[in-house]
Amino acid sequence: MESMPTEILVVDDDRATRQWLCSVLEAEGYVCHPARSPQEAEELLRRTNVQLALVDIYLGDANGVDFLRKIKALQPDCDCVMMTAHASVETMAQAVKDGAVEYLGKPLRIDDLLSLVRRLESRRQQRSNGGAVAEESDPEGFAGTAIIGRSPKMLEVYRSIARVAPTDATVLIVGPSGSGKERVARAIHAHSQRASKPMTAINCGALAESVLESELFGHEKGAFTGADSMRRGLFESTSGGTIFLDEISETTPGFQVKLLRVLQERQIRRLGSNTYIPVDVRILAATNADVGERIRAKQFREDLYYRLSVVTVHLPSLEERREDIPLLVRHFLARFNERNSLQITVNEGGMSLLTLMSWPGNVRELENLIERAAILSATGEISAEDVQRASSAGALSGATPPPIVAKVEETDTTLKGAERQQIVRALREAAGNRSLAARTLGIERKTLYKKARRLGIDLDAPEK
């Protein structure tokens, strides 16, 4: 017997997006029910059974995450997928908590959309046939964690945080220096059941083995020279909370053996004591090193690695998510302005040059350069020249400043070319939808029209 086609509810207040989604899905044989508001969608849900709902998070004055709870109340078996051009840890975590099965970033990509719909369809068929559904390998903030970005790679990070935070799993956060590993750890803690308890961070690479053991496990009076009294370690004082072990790959094999015992037995022994003390902490760890290489070199225990990496969150370098640079720049400038009661802005030339620069120090380096450029700017507006000056001022004595793709005399031509390329790419990824493209670029639609005219872009045929 031929199965009935999957019925999909599409909720988005942008008419062009609704039409595009329905066209793509109906061409694949699915039945679509478009709705421009939660009210329209609720009426559809009361008279039609749907298997999948695609819901935009921002629906005019309404919130798609709030409507998600209504969908699950009316049709509990419906798979809900949230869509947004403005992803964040907080909205992702709330959506997952309220029953969303996935999160799609805008502009939507046809291949990603169809792949997700087919995967969810396959899982539903397995459930209906009485089969077990294998969970994905991905793991099942805290306002102010400032994890900024809406690139596909950052969307994966948000997804991982949202799924692993409510569990008590040990997490290994892997990423280059300056990419924001501690902020990810704080977001995981803040969205966990331990959020009301303390989170303690310690840089393992900055302490000698004996000092690190004393800090984490504590010591008894007389355990070593200078130990004039008993001292509880961080594992005891953080009871019920979370411990973040940064630069875990820099620890010694001797310490790693003791940490492995803590993970296995959930108990510690103070230095100078023979008594084991139960501890209740969640462990998050981070490294910027190639752990596989460390294991092969016998510098890191393989068994400890598997204990720590129950779930692994991979943070991309800034080079891998250049499209997030404008968002980060605006965020850092807003924070700088608030702290200093200023109104510093960045012009198009400055922003374009920032997106062309090399960032070996990742987000941390970008943040420092923005603050330096804001201080050095004489006009209250950061220009390409201000960026160049701040980059040179921040270089170590005798060192070469971070390389910039465009030379100073070629800046104007290069920046226009880069800007044109960004706009054309955004239009192409949005399938020609100008509203979506403008949102992706972080500008108003009328600004998109002006830029297109200035740069000679045909909005009806952006691929040319």
ZALUM-478333 format. One record per residue (C-alpha): residue in one letter; x, y, z. Coordinates in steps of 0.5 Angstrom, whole numbers, plus 500, padded with zeros to 3 digits. Example, Ala and Ser with C-alpha at 12.3 -4.5 7.8 and 13.67 -1.06 7.14 Angstrom:
+---------+-----+-----+-----+
| residuo |  xx |  yy |  zz |
+---------+-----+-----+-----+
|       a | 525 | 491 | 516 |
|       s | 527 | 498 | 514 |
+---------+-----+-----+-----+
//
This chain:
+---------+-----+-----+-----+
| residuo |  xx |  yy |  zz |
+---------+-----+-----+-----+
|       m | 500 | 500 | 500 |
|       e | 503 | 507 | 498 |
|       s | 504 | 511 | 504 |
|       m | 501 | 518 | 505 |
|       p | 506 | 524 | 503 |
|       t | 509 | 528 | 509 |
|       e | 505 | 534 | 511 |
|       i | 509 | 540 | 513 |
|       l | 506 | 546 | 517 |
|       v | 511 | 553 | 515 |
|       v | 510 | 559 | 519 |
|       d | 514 | 565 | 517 |
|       d | 511 | 572 | 517 |
|       d | 515 | 573 | 511 |
|       r | 511 | 572 | 505 |
|       a | 517 | 570 | 500 |
|       t | 520 | 566 | 505 |
|       r | 514 | 562 | 506 |
|       q | 513 | 561 | 498 |
|       w | 520 | 559 | 497 |
|       l | 519 | 554 | 502 |
|       c | 513 | 551 | 500 |
|       s | 515 | 551 | 493 |
|       v | 522 | 547 | 494 |
|       l | 518 | 542 | 499 |
|       e | 512 | 541 | 494 |
|       a | 517 | 540 | 488 |
|       e | 519 | 534 | 493 |
|       g | 512 | 531 | 494 |
|       y | 511 | 534 | 501 |
|       v | 504 | 537 | 502 |
|       c | 505 | 544 | 505 |
|       h | 501 | 548 | 509 |
|       p | 503 | 556 | 510 |
|       a | 501 | 560 | 515 |
|       r | 504 | 567 | 516 |
|       s | 502 | 568 | 524 |
|       p | 501 | 563 | 530 |
|       q | 494 | 565 | 530 |
|       e | 493 | 562 | 522 |
|       a | 498 | 556 | 524 |
|       e | 494 | 554 | 530 |
|       e | 487 | 554 | 526 |
|       l | 491 | 550 | 521 |
|       l | 493 | 545 | 527 |
|       r | 486 | 544 | 529 |
|       r | 483 | 542 | 523 |
|       t | 490 | 538 | 520 |
|       n | 494 | 533 | 522 |
|       v | 502 | 535 | 520 |
|       q | 508 | 531 | 521 |
|       l | 513 | 537 | 521 |
|       a | 513 | 544 | 523 |
|       l | 518 | 549 | 520 |
|       v | 517 | 555 | 525 |
|       d | 521 | 562 | 524 |
|       i | 523 | 564 | 531 |
|       y | 521 | 572 | 530 |
|       l | 514 | 572 | 527 |
|       g | 513 | 580 | 528 |
|       d | 511 | 581 | 535 |
|       a | 510 | 574 | 536 |
|       n | 515 | 569 | 539 |
|       g | 516 | 562 | 535 |
|       v | 519 | 559 | 541 |
|       d | 513 | 561 | 545 |
|       f | 508 | 558 | 539 |
|       l | 512 | 552 | 539 |
|       r | 509 | 550 | 546 |
|       k | 502 | 551 | 543 |
|       i | 504 | 546 | 537 |
|       k | 507 | 540 | 542 |
|       a | 500 | 541 | 546 |
|       l | 496 | 541 | 540 |
|       q | 500 | 535 | 536 |
|       p | 505 | 532 | 541 |
|       d | 508 | 527 | 535 |
|       c | 509 | 533 | 531 |
|       d | 517 | 534 | 529 |
|       c | 518 | 542 | 530 |
|       v | 524 | 545 | 527 |
|       m | 526 | 552 | 529 |
|       m | 528 | 557 | 523 |
|       t | 532 | 564 | 524 |
|       a | 537 | 569 | 522 |
|       h | 539 | 571 | 529 |
|       a | 541 | 564 | 532 |
|       s | 543 | 565 | 540 |
|       v | 545 | 560 | 545 |
|       e | 539 | 562 | 549 |
|       t | 534 | 561 | 544 |
|       m | 537 | 555 | 542 |
|       a | 537 | 552 | 549 |
|       q | 530 | 554 | 550 |
|       a | 527 | 551 | 543 |
|       v | 530 | 544 | 545 |
|       k | 527 | 545 | 552 |
|       d | 520 | 546 | 549 |
|       g | 521 | 540 | 544 |
|       a | 524 | 543 | 538 |
|       v | 528 | 537 | 534 |
|       e | 532 | 541 | 530 |
|       y | 535 | 549 | 529 |
|       l | 536 | 551 | 522 |
|       g | 540 | 558 | 520 |
|       k | 537 | 563 | 515 |
|       p | 539 | 564 | 509 |
|       l | 536 | 557 | 508 |
|       r | 540 | 552 | 504 |
|       i | 536 | 547 | 500 |
|       d | 541 | 541 | 501 |
|       d | 541 | 542 | 508 |
|       l | 533 | 543 | 509 |
|       l | 531 | 537 | 504 |
|       s | 537 | 533 | 508 |
|       l | 533 | 535 | 515 |
|       v | 526 | 533 | 512 |
|       r | 528 | 526 | 510 |
|       r | 532 | 525 | 516 |
|       l | 526 | 526 | 520 |
|       e | 521 | 523 | 516 |
|       s | 526 | 516 | 516 |
|       r | 526 | 517 | 524 |
|       r | 518 | 517 | 524 |
|       q | 518 | 511 | 519 |
|       q | 522 | 507 | 524 |
|       r | 518 | 509 | 530 |
|       s | 511 | 507 | 526 |
|       n | 514 | 501 | 525 |
|       g | 516 | 499 | 532 |
|       g | 524 | 500 | 531 |
|       a | 529 | 503 | 535 |
|       v | 531 | 510 | 533 |
|       a | 538 | 511 | 534 |
|       e | 540 | 518 | 537 |
|       e | 545 | 522 | 533 |
|       s | 552 | 522 | 535 |
|       d | 551 | 530 | 537 |
|       p | 550 | 531 | 544 |
|       e | 544 | 530 | 547 |
|       g | 548 | 561 | 557 |
|       f | 547 | 564 | 561 |
|       a | 546 | 571 | 559 |
|       g | 552 | 575 | 558 |
|       t | 556 | 569 | 555 |
|       a | 557 | 573 | 549 |
|       i | 557 | 567 | 544 |
|       i | 556 | 571 | 538 |
|       g | 555 | 568 | 531 |
|       r | 550 | 565 | 526 |
|       s | 555 | 562 | 521 |
|       p | 553 | 554 | 520 |
|       k | 559 | 552 | 524 |
|       m | 557 | 556 | 530 |
|       l | 550 | 554 | 529 |
|       e | 553 | 547 | 530 |
|       v | 556 | 549 | 537 |
|       y | 549 | 552 | 539 |
|       r | 546 | 546 | 537 |
|       s | 551 | 542 | 541 |
|       i | 550 | 546 | 547 |
|       a | 543 | 546 | 547 |
|       r | 543 | 539 | 547 |
|       v | 548 | 537 | 552 |
|       a | 547 | 542 | 557 |
|       p | 541 | 539 | 561 |
|       t | 545 | 533 | 562 |
|       d | 550 | 531 | 566 |
|       a | 555 | 529 | 561 |
|       t | 562 | 530 | 561 |
|       v | 564 | 535 | 555 |
|       l | 571 | 536 | 552 |
|       i | 571 | 543 | 548 |
|       v | 576 | 543 | 543 |
|       g | 578 | 550 | 539 |
|       p | 584 | 554 | 538 |
|       s | 586 | 559 | 543 |
|       g | 582 | 565 | 543 |
|       s | 576 | 562 | 540 |
|       g | 571 | 562 | 546 |
|       k | 572 | 556 | 550 |
|       e | 571 | 558 | 557 |
|       r | 564 | 562 | 554 |
|       v | 562 | 555 | 551 |
|       a | 563 | 552 | 558 |
|       r | 559 | 558 | 562 |
|       a | 554 | 557 | 557 |
|       i | 553 | 549 | 558 |
|       h | 553 | 551 | 566 |
|       a | 548 | 556 | 565 |
|       h | 543 | 552 | 562 |
|       s | 544 | 546 | 566 |
|       q | 541 | 543 | 572 |
|       r | 547 | 546 | 576 |
|       a | 546 | 553 | 574 |
|       s | 544 | 555 | 581 |
|       k | 551 | 552 | 584 |
|       p | 558 | 555 | 583 |
|       m | 562 | 554 | 576 |
|       t | 570 | 554 | 578 |
|       a | 575 | 555 | 572 |
|       i | 582 | 553 | 573 |
|       n | 588 | 554 | 568 |
|       c | 591 | 547 | 568 |
|       g | 597 | 549 | 564 |
|       a | 599 | 555 | 568 |
|       l | 600 | 551 | 575 |
|       a | 605 | 546 | 577 |
|       e | 603 | 539 | 578 |
|       s | 603 | 539 | 586 |
|       v | 600 | 546 | 586 |
|       l | 594 | 544 | 581 |
|       e | 593 | 538 | 586 |
|       s | 593 | 542 | 592 |
|       e | 588 | 547 | 588 |
|       l | 583 | 541 | 586 |
|       f | 584 | 536 | 591 |
|       g | 586 | 540 | 597 |
|       h | 591 | 538 | 603 |
|       e | 591 | 536 | 610 |
|       k | 595 | 540 | 615 |
|       g | 602 | 539 | 615 |
|       a | 602 | 535 | 608 |
|       f | 608 | 539 | 605 |
|       t | 612 | 545 | 607 |
|       g | 607 | 551 | 608 |
|       a | 601 | 547 | 609 |
|       d | 599 | 550 | 616 |
|       s | 592 | 548 | 616 |
|       m | 587 | 544 | 612 |
|       r | 584 | 547 | 606 |
|       r | 579 | 544 | 602 |
|       g | 580 | 544 | 594 |
|       l | 576 | 546 | 589 |
|       f | 572 | 539 | 588 |
|       e | 569 | 540 | 595 |
|       s | 568 | 547 | 595 |
|       t | 564 | 547 | 588 |
|       s | 560 | 541 | 590 |
|       g | 553 | 541 | 586 |
|       g | 556 | 545 | 581 |
|       t | 561 | 545 | 575 |
|       i | 569 | 545 | 574 |
|       f | 572 | 547 | 568 |
|       l | 579 | 545 | 567 |
|       d | 582 | 549 | 561 |
|       e | 588 | 547 | 557 |
|       i | 587 | 540 | 560 |
|       s | 592 | 537 | 555 |
|       e | 598 | 541 | 558 |
|       t | 597 | 537 | 565 |
|       t | 602 | 531 | 567 |
|       p | 601 | 524 | 566 |
|       g | 601 | 523 | 574 |
|       f | 596 | 528 | 575 |
|       q | 592 | 525 | 569 |
|       v | 592 | 518 | 573 |
|       k | 589 | 522 | 579 |
|       l | 584 | 526 | 575 |
|       l | 582 | 519 | 572 |
|       r | 580 | 516 | 578 |
|       v | 576 | 522 | 580 |
|       l | 572 | 521 | 574 |
|       q | 571 | 514 | 575 |
|       e | 570 | 514 | 583 |
|       r | 567 | 521 | 584 |
|       q | 571 | 522 | 590 |
|       i | 577 | 525 | 591 |
|       r | 583 | 525 | 597 |
|       r | 586 | 531 | 600 |
|       l | 594 | 531 | 599 |
|       g | 597 | 528 | 606 |
|       s | 590 | 524 | 607 |
|       n | 588 | 517 | 606 |
|       t | 581 | 518 | 607 |
|       y | 577 | 519 | 600 |
|       i | 571 | 524 | 600 |
|       p | 565 | 523 | 595 |
|       v | 564 | 529 | 590 |
|       d | 558 | 532 | 586 |
|       v | 561 | 536 | 580 |
|       r | 560 | 536 | 573 |
|       i | 567 | 536 | 569 |
|       l | 568 | 540 | 563 |
|       a | 575 | 541 | 560 |
|       a | 578 | 544 | 554 |
|       t | 584 | 544 | 550 |
|       n | 587 | 548 | 544 |
|       a | 592 | 542 | 542 |
|       d | 591 | 536 | 538 |
|       v | 589 | 531 | 543 |
|       g | 590 | 525 | 538 |
|       e | 598 | 527 | 537 |
|       r | 599 | 528 | 544 |
|       i | 596 | 521 | 546 |
|       r | 601 | 518 | 540 |
|       a | 607 | 522 | 543 |
|       k | 605 | 518 | 550 |
|       q | 603 | 525 | 553 |
|       f | 596 | 524 | 554 |
|       r | 592 | 518 | 557 |
|       e | 588 | 515 | 552 |
|       d | 583 | 513 | 557 |
|       l | 582 | 520 | 560 |
|       y | 581 | 522 | 553 |
|       y | 575 | 518 | 553 |
|       r | 572 | 519 | 560 |
|       l | 573 | 527 | 558 |
|       s | 570 | 527 | 551 |
|       v | 563 | 523 | 552 |
|       v | 561 | 529 | 548 |
|       t | 566 | 534 | 544 |
|       v | 564 | 541 | 542 |
|       h | 568 | 543 | 536 |
|       l | 569 | 551 | 536 |
|       p | 571 | 554 | 529 |
|       s | 577 | 559 | 528 |
|       l | 575 | 566 | 526 |
|       e | 578 | 564 | 519 |
|       e | 573 | 559 | 519 |
|       r | 567 | 563 | 520 |
|       r | 568 | 570 | 517 |
|       e | 561 | 572 | 516 |
|       d | 561 | 572 | 523 |
|       i | 566 | 578 | 524 |
|       p | 561 | 584 | 523 |
|       l | 556 | 581 | 528 |
|       l | 562 | 581 | 533 |
|       v | 565 | 587 | 531 |
|       r | 558 | 591 | 533 |
|       h | 558 | 587 | 539 |
|       f | 564 | 589 | 541 |
|       l | 563 | 596 | 539 |
|       a | 557 | 596 | 543 |
|       r | 560 | 594 | 549 |
|       f | 566 | 599 | 549 |
|       n | 561 | 604 | 548 |
|       e | 557 | 602 | 554 |
|       r | 563 | 602 | 558 |
|       n | 566 | 609 | 556 |
|       s | 559 | 612 | 555 |
|       l | 561 | 613 | 547 |
|       q | 558 | 613 | 541 |
|       i | 564 | 610 | 536 |
|       t | 561 | 607 | 530 |
|       v | 565 | 603 | 524 |
|       n | 564 | 605 | 517 |
|       e | 564 | 600 | 511 |
|       g | 571 | 601 | 509 |
|       g | 573 | 599 | 516 |
|       m | 568 | 593 | 517 |
|       s | 570 | 590 | 510 |
|       l | 577 | 591 | 512 |
|       l | 576 | 587 | 518 |
|       t | 573 | 581 | 514 |
|       l | 579 | 581 | 510 |
|       m | 584 | 581 | 515 |
|       s | 588 | 574 | 518 |
|       w | 586 | 573 | 525 |
|       p | 591 | 568 | 528 |
|       g | 589 | 570 | 535 |
|       n | 581 | 569 | 533 |
|       v | 576 | 572 | 537 |
|       r | 580 | 575 | 543 |
|       e | 585 | 578 | 538 |
|       l | 579 | 581 | 534 |
|       e | 576 | 584 | 541 |
|       n | 582 | 587 | 543 |
|       l | 583 | 590 | 536 |
|       i | 576 | 593 | 536 |
|       e | 578 | 596 | 543 |
|       r | 584 | 599 | 540 |
|       a | 581 | 602 | 534 |
|       a | 576 | 605 | 538 |
|       i | 581 | 609 | 542 |
|       l | 585 | 611 | 537 |
|       s | 579 | 613 | 532 |
|       a | 580 | 621 | 532 |
|       t | 573 | 622 | 528 |
|       g | 568 | 617 | 532 |
|       e | 568 | 613 | 526 |
|       i | 573 | 607 | 525 |
|       s | 575 | 607 | 518 |
|       a | 580 | 602 | 514 |
|       e | 586 | 607 | 516 |
|       d | 584 | 606 | 523 |
|       v | 584 | 599 | 523 |
|       q | 591 | 599 | 520 |
|       r | 593 | 603 | 525 |
|       a | 590 | 599 | 531 |
|       s | 593 | 593 | 527 |
|       s | 600 | 596 | 527 |
|       a | 600 | 599 | 534 |
|       g | 598 | 592 | 537 |
|       a | 604 | 588 | 534 |
|       l | 609 | 586 | 538 |
|       s | 616 | 589 | 538 |
|       g | 619 | 587 | 532 |
|       a | 614 | 583 | 529 |
|       t | 610 | 583 | 523 |
|       p | 602 | 586 | 524 |
|       p | 597 | 581 | 522 |
|       p | 597 | 580 | 515 |
|       i | 591 | 584 | 511 |
|       v | 589 | 582 | 504 |
|       a | 589 | 589 | 501 |
|       k | 594 | 593 | 501 |
|       v | 593 | 600 | 503 |
|       e | 593 | 603 | 496 |
|       e | 589 | 598 | 494 |
|       t | 584 | 598 | 499 |
|       d | 578 | 602 | 496 |
|       t | 578 | 597 | 490 |
|       t | 579 | 591 | 494 |
|       l | 574 | 593 | 499 |
|       k | 568 | 594 | 494 |
|       g | 570 | 588 | 491 |
|       a | 569 | 584 | 497 |
|       e | 563 | 588 | 499 |
|       r | 560 | 586 | 492 |
|       q | 562 | 579 | 493 |
|       q | 559 | 578 | 500 |
|       i | 552 | 581 | 497 |
|       v | 552 | 577 | 491 |
|       r | 553 | 571 | 495 |
|       a | 548 | 573 | 500 |
|       l | 543 | 574 | 495 |
|       r | 545 | 567 | 492 |
|       e | 544 | 563 | 498 |
|       a | 537 | 567 | 499 |
|       a | 535 | 564 | 492 |
|       g | 534 | 571 | 490 |
|       n | 530 | 573 | 496 |
|       r | 532 | 580 | 498 |
|       s | 529 | 581 | 505 |
|       l | 533 | 574 | 507 |
|       a | 539 | 577 | 504 |
|       a | 539 | 584 | 507 |
|       r | 537 | 580 | 514 |
|       t | 543 | 576 | 513 |
|       l | 548 | 582 | 511 |
|       g | 545 | 585 | 517 |
|       i | 542 | 591 | 513 |
|       e | 536 | 594 | 511 |
|       r | 533 | 592 | 505 |
|       k | 533 | 599 | 502 |
|       t | 540 | 599 | 504 |
|       l | 541 | 593 | 500 |
|       y | 538 | 597 | 494 |
|       k | 543 | 602 | 495 |
|       k | 549 | 598 | 495 |
|       a | 547 | 594 | 489 |
|       r | 546 | 600 | 485 |
|       r | 553 | 603 | 487 |
|       l | 556 | 596 | 486 |
|       g | 553 | 595 | 479 |
|       i | 549 | 588 | 482 |
|       d | 543 | 586 | 478 |
|       l | 538 | 584 | 484 |
|       d | 534 | 580 | 479 |
|       a | 540 | 576 | 477 |
|       p | 545 | 576 | 482 |
|       e | 549 | 570 | 480 |
|       k | 552 | 575 | 474 |
+---------+-----+-----+-----+
//
